[in-house]
Amino acid sequence: MQQADKPKELFDRERRRRFRDRAFFRAQGNDFVGQIMANEIFDRLSLVKRNFNRCLLIGQSGHYLASSLRERGIESVIADSGFASVAAIQGIQCDEDRVPFADHSFDLVINVGTLDSVNDLPGALVLTRRLLKPDGLLLASFIGAESFTTLKSLLMQAEGDRVAPHIHPQIDIRTVGDLVSRVGLTLPVIDSDGLDLRYREFDKLINDIRDMGGSNVLNGNIRPLSRAVYERAKEMFHKQSDADGKISEHVELIYLCGWAPHPDQPAPARRGSGQISLKTALNKPKTDL
């Protein structure tokens, strides 16, 4: 029975674990969107001019990233809410908002492809900040709200008056920016990139989403996609294809970076400490070059 003072969770934890296990059995953590995010995260890490010793890798791309980090002398612990991926590499099964690690256990946390379906996202970010040693770094990426607009439109048209969600809702970039600052991570950087994908087959689009664990994990009674609706959506997919027989789909990838607080980090100037007004600066006469 749901406790009166405990809010209902948005996502079904058990359903999420099952879908992540299914994704691992299908792609072994090598789904192409996850690989794109993991490669971008590693490129960004390569630009950071400091040494890290121990990293918590969250998500199924951890299998791929662990070997790359090992080459840099960084020890890794892999965690995921699904059982299959962590069992394959002796990792830790846990949800991101219920991690079982002690405070200040890592100087680096990398999370790929999971934060869009965490029940308590603020809590997960707070826990991440606590896991990090002072001046430790969080790098994360996940699919944003401006994703799969073509597929969502096709499914809505195919279902007519009985529309039901079949892909869980994602979070938008502005909300992420507000959360990162609110939970106490410093020097935050949040940006996004877009993938414009071209599909010839409807089935391939659906399979790619399943490979990344992107099916609907909302709580409550979920109405499965019926065969009739699937076939109608598939028919509309082909009718809307262009002269090349393909249709475009967009995937938004959100990236975030934040640091655990440390006294030696750069800090913004104290409000009111400026020595010149903005009006004066803007009206300053131009000098000849």
C-alpha positions in Angstrom: 0.0 0.0 0.0 1.3 3.5 -0.9 2.3 5.5 2.2 0.2 8.7 2.5 3.3 10.9 3.0 5.4 9.2 0.3 4.9 10.5 -3.3 4.1 8.0 -6.0 7.2 7.2 -8.0 7.1 8.1 -11.7 9.0 5.1 -13.0 8.5 1.4 -12.2 11.8 0.2 -10.9 11.2 -3.5 -11.6 10.0 -2.8 -15.2 13.1 -0.5 -15.7 15.4 -3.4 -14.6 13.7 -5.8 -17.0 14.0 -3.5 -19.9 17.7 -2.7 -19.2 18.4 -6.5 -19.0 16.6 -6.9 -22.3 18.7 -4.1 -23.8 21.9 -5.7 -22.6 21.0 -9.1 -24.0 20.2 -7.5 -27.3 23.2 -5.1 -27.6 25.7 -6.1 -24.9 26.0 -2.4 -23.9 27.0 -1.5 -27.5 23.9 0.3 -28.7 25.1 3.0 -31.1 23.5 5.9 -29.3 25.2 4.8 -26.1 28.5 4.5 -27.9 28.2 8.0 -29.3 27.5 9.4 -25.8 30.3 7.4 -24.3 32.8 8.5 -26.9 31.8 12.2 -26.4 32.2 11.8 -22.6 35.6 10.3 -23.0 36.7 13.1 -25.3 35.6 15.6 -22.8 37.4 13.8 -20.0 40.6 13.9 -22.1 40.4 17.7 -22.0 40.5 17.8 -18.2 44.1 18.5 -17.1 44.2 16.5 -13.9 44.6 12.9 -12.8 41.8 10.7 -11.6 42.3 7.4 -9.6 38.9 5.8 -9.1 35.8 6.1 -11.2 32.2 4.9 -10.8 30.8 4.0 -14.2 27.0 4.0 -14.3 25.2 2.5 -17.3 25.7 -0.3 -19.8 28.4 1.6 -21.7 30.6 1.1 -18.7 31.9 -2.1 -20.2 33.3 -0.1 -23.1 34.6 2.8 -21.0 36.2 0.7 -18.4 39.0 -0.5 -20.7 39.6 3.0 -22.0 39.9 4.3 -18.4 42.2 1.4 -17.5 44.6 2.5 -20.1 44.8 5.9 -18.3 45.5 4.2 -15.0 42.0 4.8 -13.6 40.3 2.0 -11.6 36.6 1.6 -12.3 33.6 0.2 -10.6 30.6 -0.5 -12.8 27.0 0.0 -11.6 23.6 -0.4 -13.4 20.0 -0.9 -12.3 19.8 -4.0 -14.5 21.3 -7.3 -13.4 22.6 -8.7 -16.7 25.2 -6.1 -17.4 26.8 -5.9 -14.0 26.7 -9.7 -13.6 28.9 -9.9 -16.8 31.6 -7.8 -15.3 31.2 -8.3 -11.5 29.7 -4.9 -11.0 27.1 -3.6 -8.6 23.3 -3.6 -9.2 21.7 -0.5 -7.9 19.4 2.4 -8.8 21.1 5.7 -9.2 19.1 7.3 -6.4 19.9 4.4 -4.1 23.6 3.8 -4.5 25.4 1.7 -1.8 28.7 3.5 -1.8 30.3 5.5 1.0 30.8 9.3 0.8 33.9 10.4 -1.0 34.5 7.0 -2.5 35.4 8.3 -6.0 37.1 11.2 -7.6 35.3 10.6 -10.9 31.7 9.6 -11.7 30.6 8.9 -15.3 26.9 8.2 -16.1 25.8 7.3 -19.6 22.2 6.9 -20.7 20.3 6.5 -17.4 19.4 9.8 -15.8 16.4 10.3 -18.0 14.5 7.5 -16.2 15.6 7.9 -12.5 12.7 8.3 -10.1 14.5 10.8 -7.9 16.8 12.8 -10.2 17.6 15.5 -7.6 18.4 12.8 -5.1 20.6 10.9 -7.5 22.6 14.1 -8.2 22.9 14.8 -4.5 24.2 11.2 -3.9 26.6 11.6 -6.8 28.0 14.8 -5.2 28.4 13.0 -1.9 30.1 10.0 -3.6 32.7 12.4 -5.1 35.8 13.5 -3.2 36.2 17.3 -2.9 37.0 18.6 -6.4 35.8 15.3 -7.9 34.1 15.4 -11.3 30.8 14.2 -12.6 30.4 13.7 -16.4 27.0 12.5 -17.6 24.9 12.1 -20.8 21.4 11.0 -21.5 18.6 11.4 -24.0 16.7 14.7 -23.8 13.1 15.7 -24.2 13.4 16.8 -27.9 13.8 13.2 -29.0 11.8 10.7 -31.1 9.3 13.3 -32.2 8.6 11.5 -35.5 7.9 8.2 -33.8 5.7 9.8 -31.1 3.7 11.5 -33.8 3.2 8.3 -35.8 2.1 6.3 -32.7 -0.4 9.1 -31.7 -1.9 9.0 -35.2 -2.0 5.2 -35.3 -3.8 5.0 -31.9 -6.5 7.6 -32.8 -8.6 8.4 -29.8 -7.0 5.9 -27.4 -3.5 7.4 -27.1 -1.1 5.9 -24.5 2.6 6.5 -23.8 5.0 4.0 -25.2 8.2 5.9 -24.7 8.9 7.3 -21.2 9.1 11.1 -21.1 12.6 12.6 -21.0 13.8 15.7 -19.2 14.6 19.0 -20.9 17.9 20.8 -20.8 16.7 23.8 -18.9 15.4 21.7 -16.0 18.8 19.8 -15.9 20.7 23.1 -15.6 18.5 24.2 -12.7 18.9 20.9 -10.9 22.7 20.7 -11.2 23.1 24.1 -9.6 20.5 23.4 -6.9 22.1 20.1 -5.7 25.5 21.8 -4.9 27.6 20.8 -7.9 30.0 23.7 -8.8 31.2 25.0 -12.1 28.3 23.3 -14.0 28.3 23.0 -17.8 25.2 21.7 -19.5 24.9 21.5 -23.3 23.2 19.4 -25.9 23.9 17.8 -29.3 21.4 16.5 -31.9 21.5 13.3 -33.9 19.4 13.4 -37.1 19.0 9.8 -38.1 17.6 8.4 -41.3 15.6 5.2 -41.3 14.4 3.0 -44.1 12.6 0.5 -41.9 10.2 1.2 -39.0 11.3 -2.0 -37.3 14.9 -0.7 -37.2 13.9 2.4 -35.4 11.9 0.4 -32.8 14.8 -2.0 -32.3 17.3 0.8 -31.8 15.1 2.2 -29.0 14.9 -1.2 -27.4 18.7 -1.7 -27.6 19.2 1.4 -25.5 16.5 0.4 -22.9 14.3 3.3 -24.1 10.9 1.6 -23.8 8.2 2.9 -21.5 9.0 2.3 -17.8 6.3 4.6 -16.4 4.6 3.3 -13.2 1.1 2.0 -13.3 -0.8 -0.1 -15.8 0.9 0.1 -19.2 -1.1 -0.7 -22.3 1.2 -2.6 -24.6 1.4 -1.5 -28.2 -1.0 -3.7 -30.1 -0.1 -5.4 -33.3 -2.9 -3.5 -35.1 -1.5 -0.1 -33.9 2.1 -1.2 -34.7 1.1 -2.1 -38.3 -0.8 1.2 -38.8 2.2 3.2 -37.5 4.5 1.1 -39.8 2.2 1.8 -42.8 2.2 5.6 -42.1 6.0 5.5 -41.6 6.4 4.2 -45.2 3.8 6.6 -46.6 5.6 9.6 -45.1 9.0 8.5 -46.3 10.9 10.7 -48.8 12.0 10.0 -52.3 14.9 7.9 -50.9 12.4 5.7 -49.1 13.6 7.0 -45.7 12.2 9.1 -42.8 14.1 11.3 -40.4 14.2 11.0 -36.7 15.8 13.3 -34.2 17.6 12.4 -30.9 18.7 15.0 -28.5 21.7 14.2 -26.4 22.2 16.2 -23.2 25.7 16.4 -21.6 26.4 17.7 -18.1 29.6 18.4 -16.2 29.8 19.4 -12.5 32.4 19.3 -9.7 32.1 18.5 -6.0 32.8 21.7 -4.0 36.4 22.5 -3.0 37.9 25.6 -1.4 40.5 26.1 -4.2 38.0 26.1 -7.0 37.4 29.4 -8.9 34.4 31.3 -7.5 32.3 34.1 -9.0 33.1 37.6 -7.8 31.1 38.9 -4.8 28.0 40.7 -5.9 28.5 44.5 -5.8 32.3 44.2 -6.0 32.6 45.6 -9.5 34.5 48.8 -10.0 32.8 49.9 -13.2 29.2 50.0 -14.2 27.9 48.1 -17.2 26.5 51.4 -18.6 30.0 53.0 -18.5 31.6 49.9 -20.0 29.1 49.8 -22.9 29.5 53.5 -23.6 33.3 53.5 -23.6 34.6 55.1 -26.8 36.2 52.8 -29.3 39.9 53.1 -29.9 41.6 53.0 -33.2 43.4 49.8 -34.0 
